[in-house]
């Protein structure tokens, strides 16, 4: 999988590579307070994708078959003992 990601990165157009150099040079030329503001902006922009990913993973975990099986084994018919076989 890492190799695939590496190949995908290598196939990006030249304009994508130049943006990285431009951003790096512009950020390096900024004064310290503006560099901190840029770093904070990057962190702020990273928060929503991580929250969306966490929400998707939570929903997938809650709807997993293992969770449903556990919920079925914990329910008791008519309030009986869960360790007792119905019948």
C-alpha positions in Angstrom: 0.0 0.0 0.0 2.9 2.4 0.8 4.3 1.7 -2.6 1.0 2.6 -4.3 0.9 5.9 -2.4 4.5 6.5 -3.5 3.7 5.9 -7.1 0.7 8.2 -6.9 2.8 10.9 -5.4 5.4 10.5 -8.1 2.7 10.9 -10.8 1.5 14.3 -9.6 2.0 17.1 -12.2 4.9 19.4 -11.9 2.7 22.2 -10.7 2.0 20.3 -7.5 5.7 20.0 -6.8 6.3 23.7 -7.4 3.6 24.6 -4.9 5.4 22.9 -2.1 8.6 24.8 -2.9 6.7 28.1 -3.1 4.9 27.6 0.2 8.1 26.6 1.9 10.0 29.6 0.7 7.2 32.0 1.6 6.8 30.5 5.0 10.5 30.7 5.7 10.5 34.4 4.7 7.8 35.3 7.2 8.5 36.7 10.6 8.1 34.5 13.7 4.6 35.7 14.6 3.3 35.1 11.1 4.9 31.7 11.0 3.0 30.8 14.2 -0.2 32.1 12.6 0.4 29.9 9.6 1.1 26.9 11.7 -2.1 27.5 13.7 -4.1 27.9 10.5 -2.8 24.5 9.2 -3.8 22.8 12.5 -7.2 24.5 12.4 -7.7 23.2 8.8 -6.7 19.7 9.8 -9.3 19.4 12.7 -12.5 19.0 10.6 -11.2 16.1 8.4 -10.0 14.2 11.6 -13.4 14.8 13.2 -15.2 13.5 10.1 -12.9 10.4 10.1 -13.5 9.8 13.8 -17.3 10.0 13.2 -17.1 7.5 10.4 -15.0 5.1 12.4 -17.3 5.4 15.4 -20.4 4.7 13.3 -18.6 1.7 11.7 -17.6 0.4 15.1 -21.1 0.8 16.5 -22.7 -1.0 13.5 -20.2 -3.8 13.4 -21.5 -7.4 13.4 -19.4 -8.2 16.5 -21.2 -5.5 18.4 -24.6 -6.8 17.3 -23.7 -10.3 18.4 -22.6 -9.0 21.8 -25.9 -7.1 22.2 -27.9 -10.2 21.3 -26.2 -12.3 23.9 -26.8 -9.7 26.7 -30.5 -9.4 26.2 -32.7 -11.6 28.4 -36.1 -12.9 27.5 -38.7 -11.6 29.9 -36.2 -10.3 32.3 -34.7 -13.7 33.1 -31.2 -14.7 34.0 -28.9 -14.2 31.0 -26.8 -17.2 32.0 -29.8 -19.5 32.0 -30.9 -21.3 28.8 -34.5 -20.3 27.8 -36.8 -23.2 27.6 
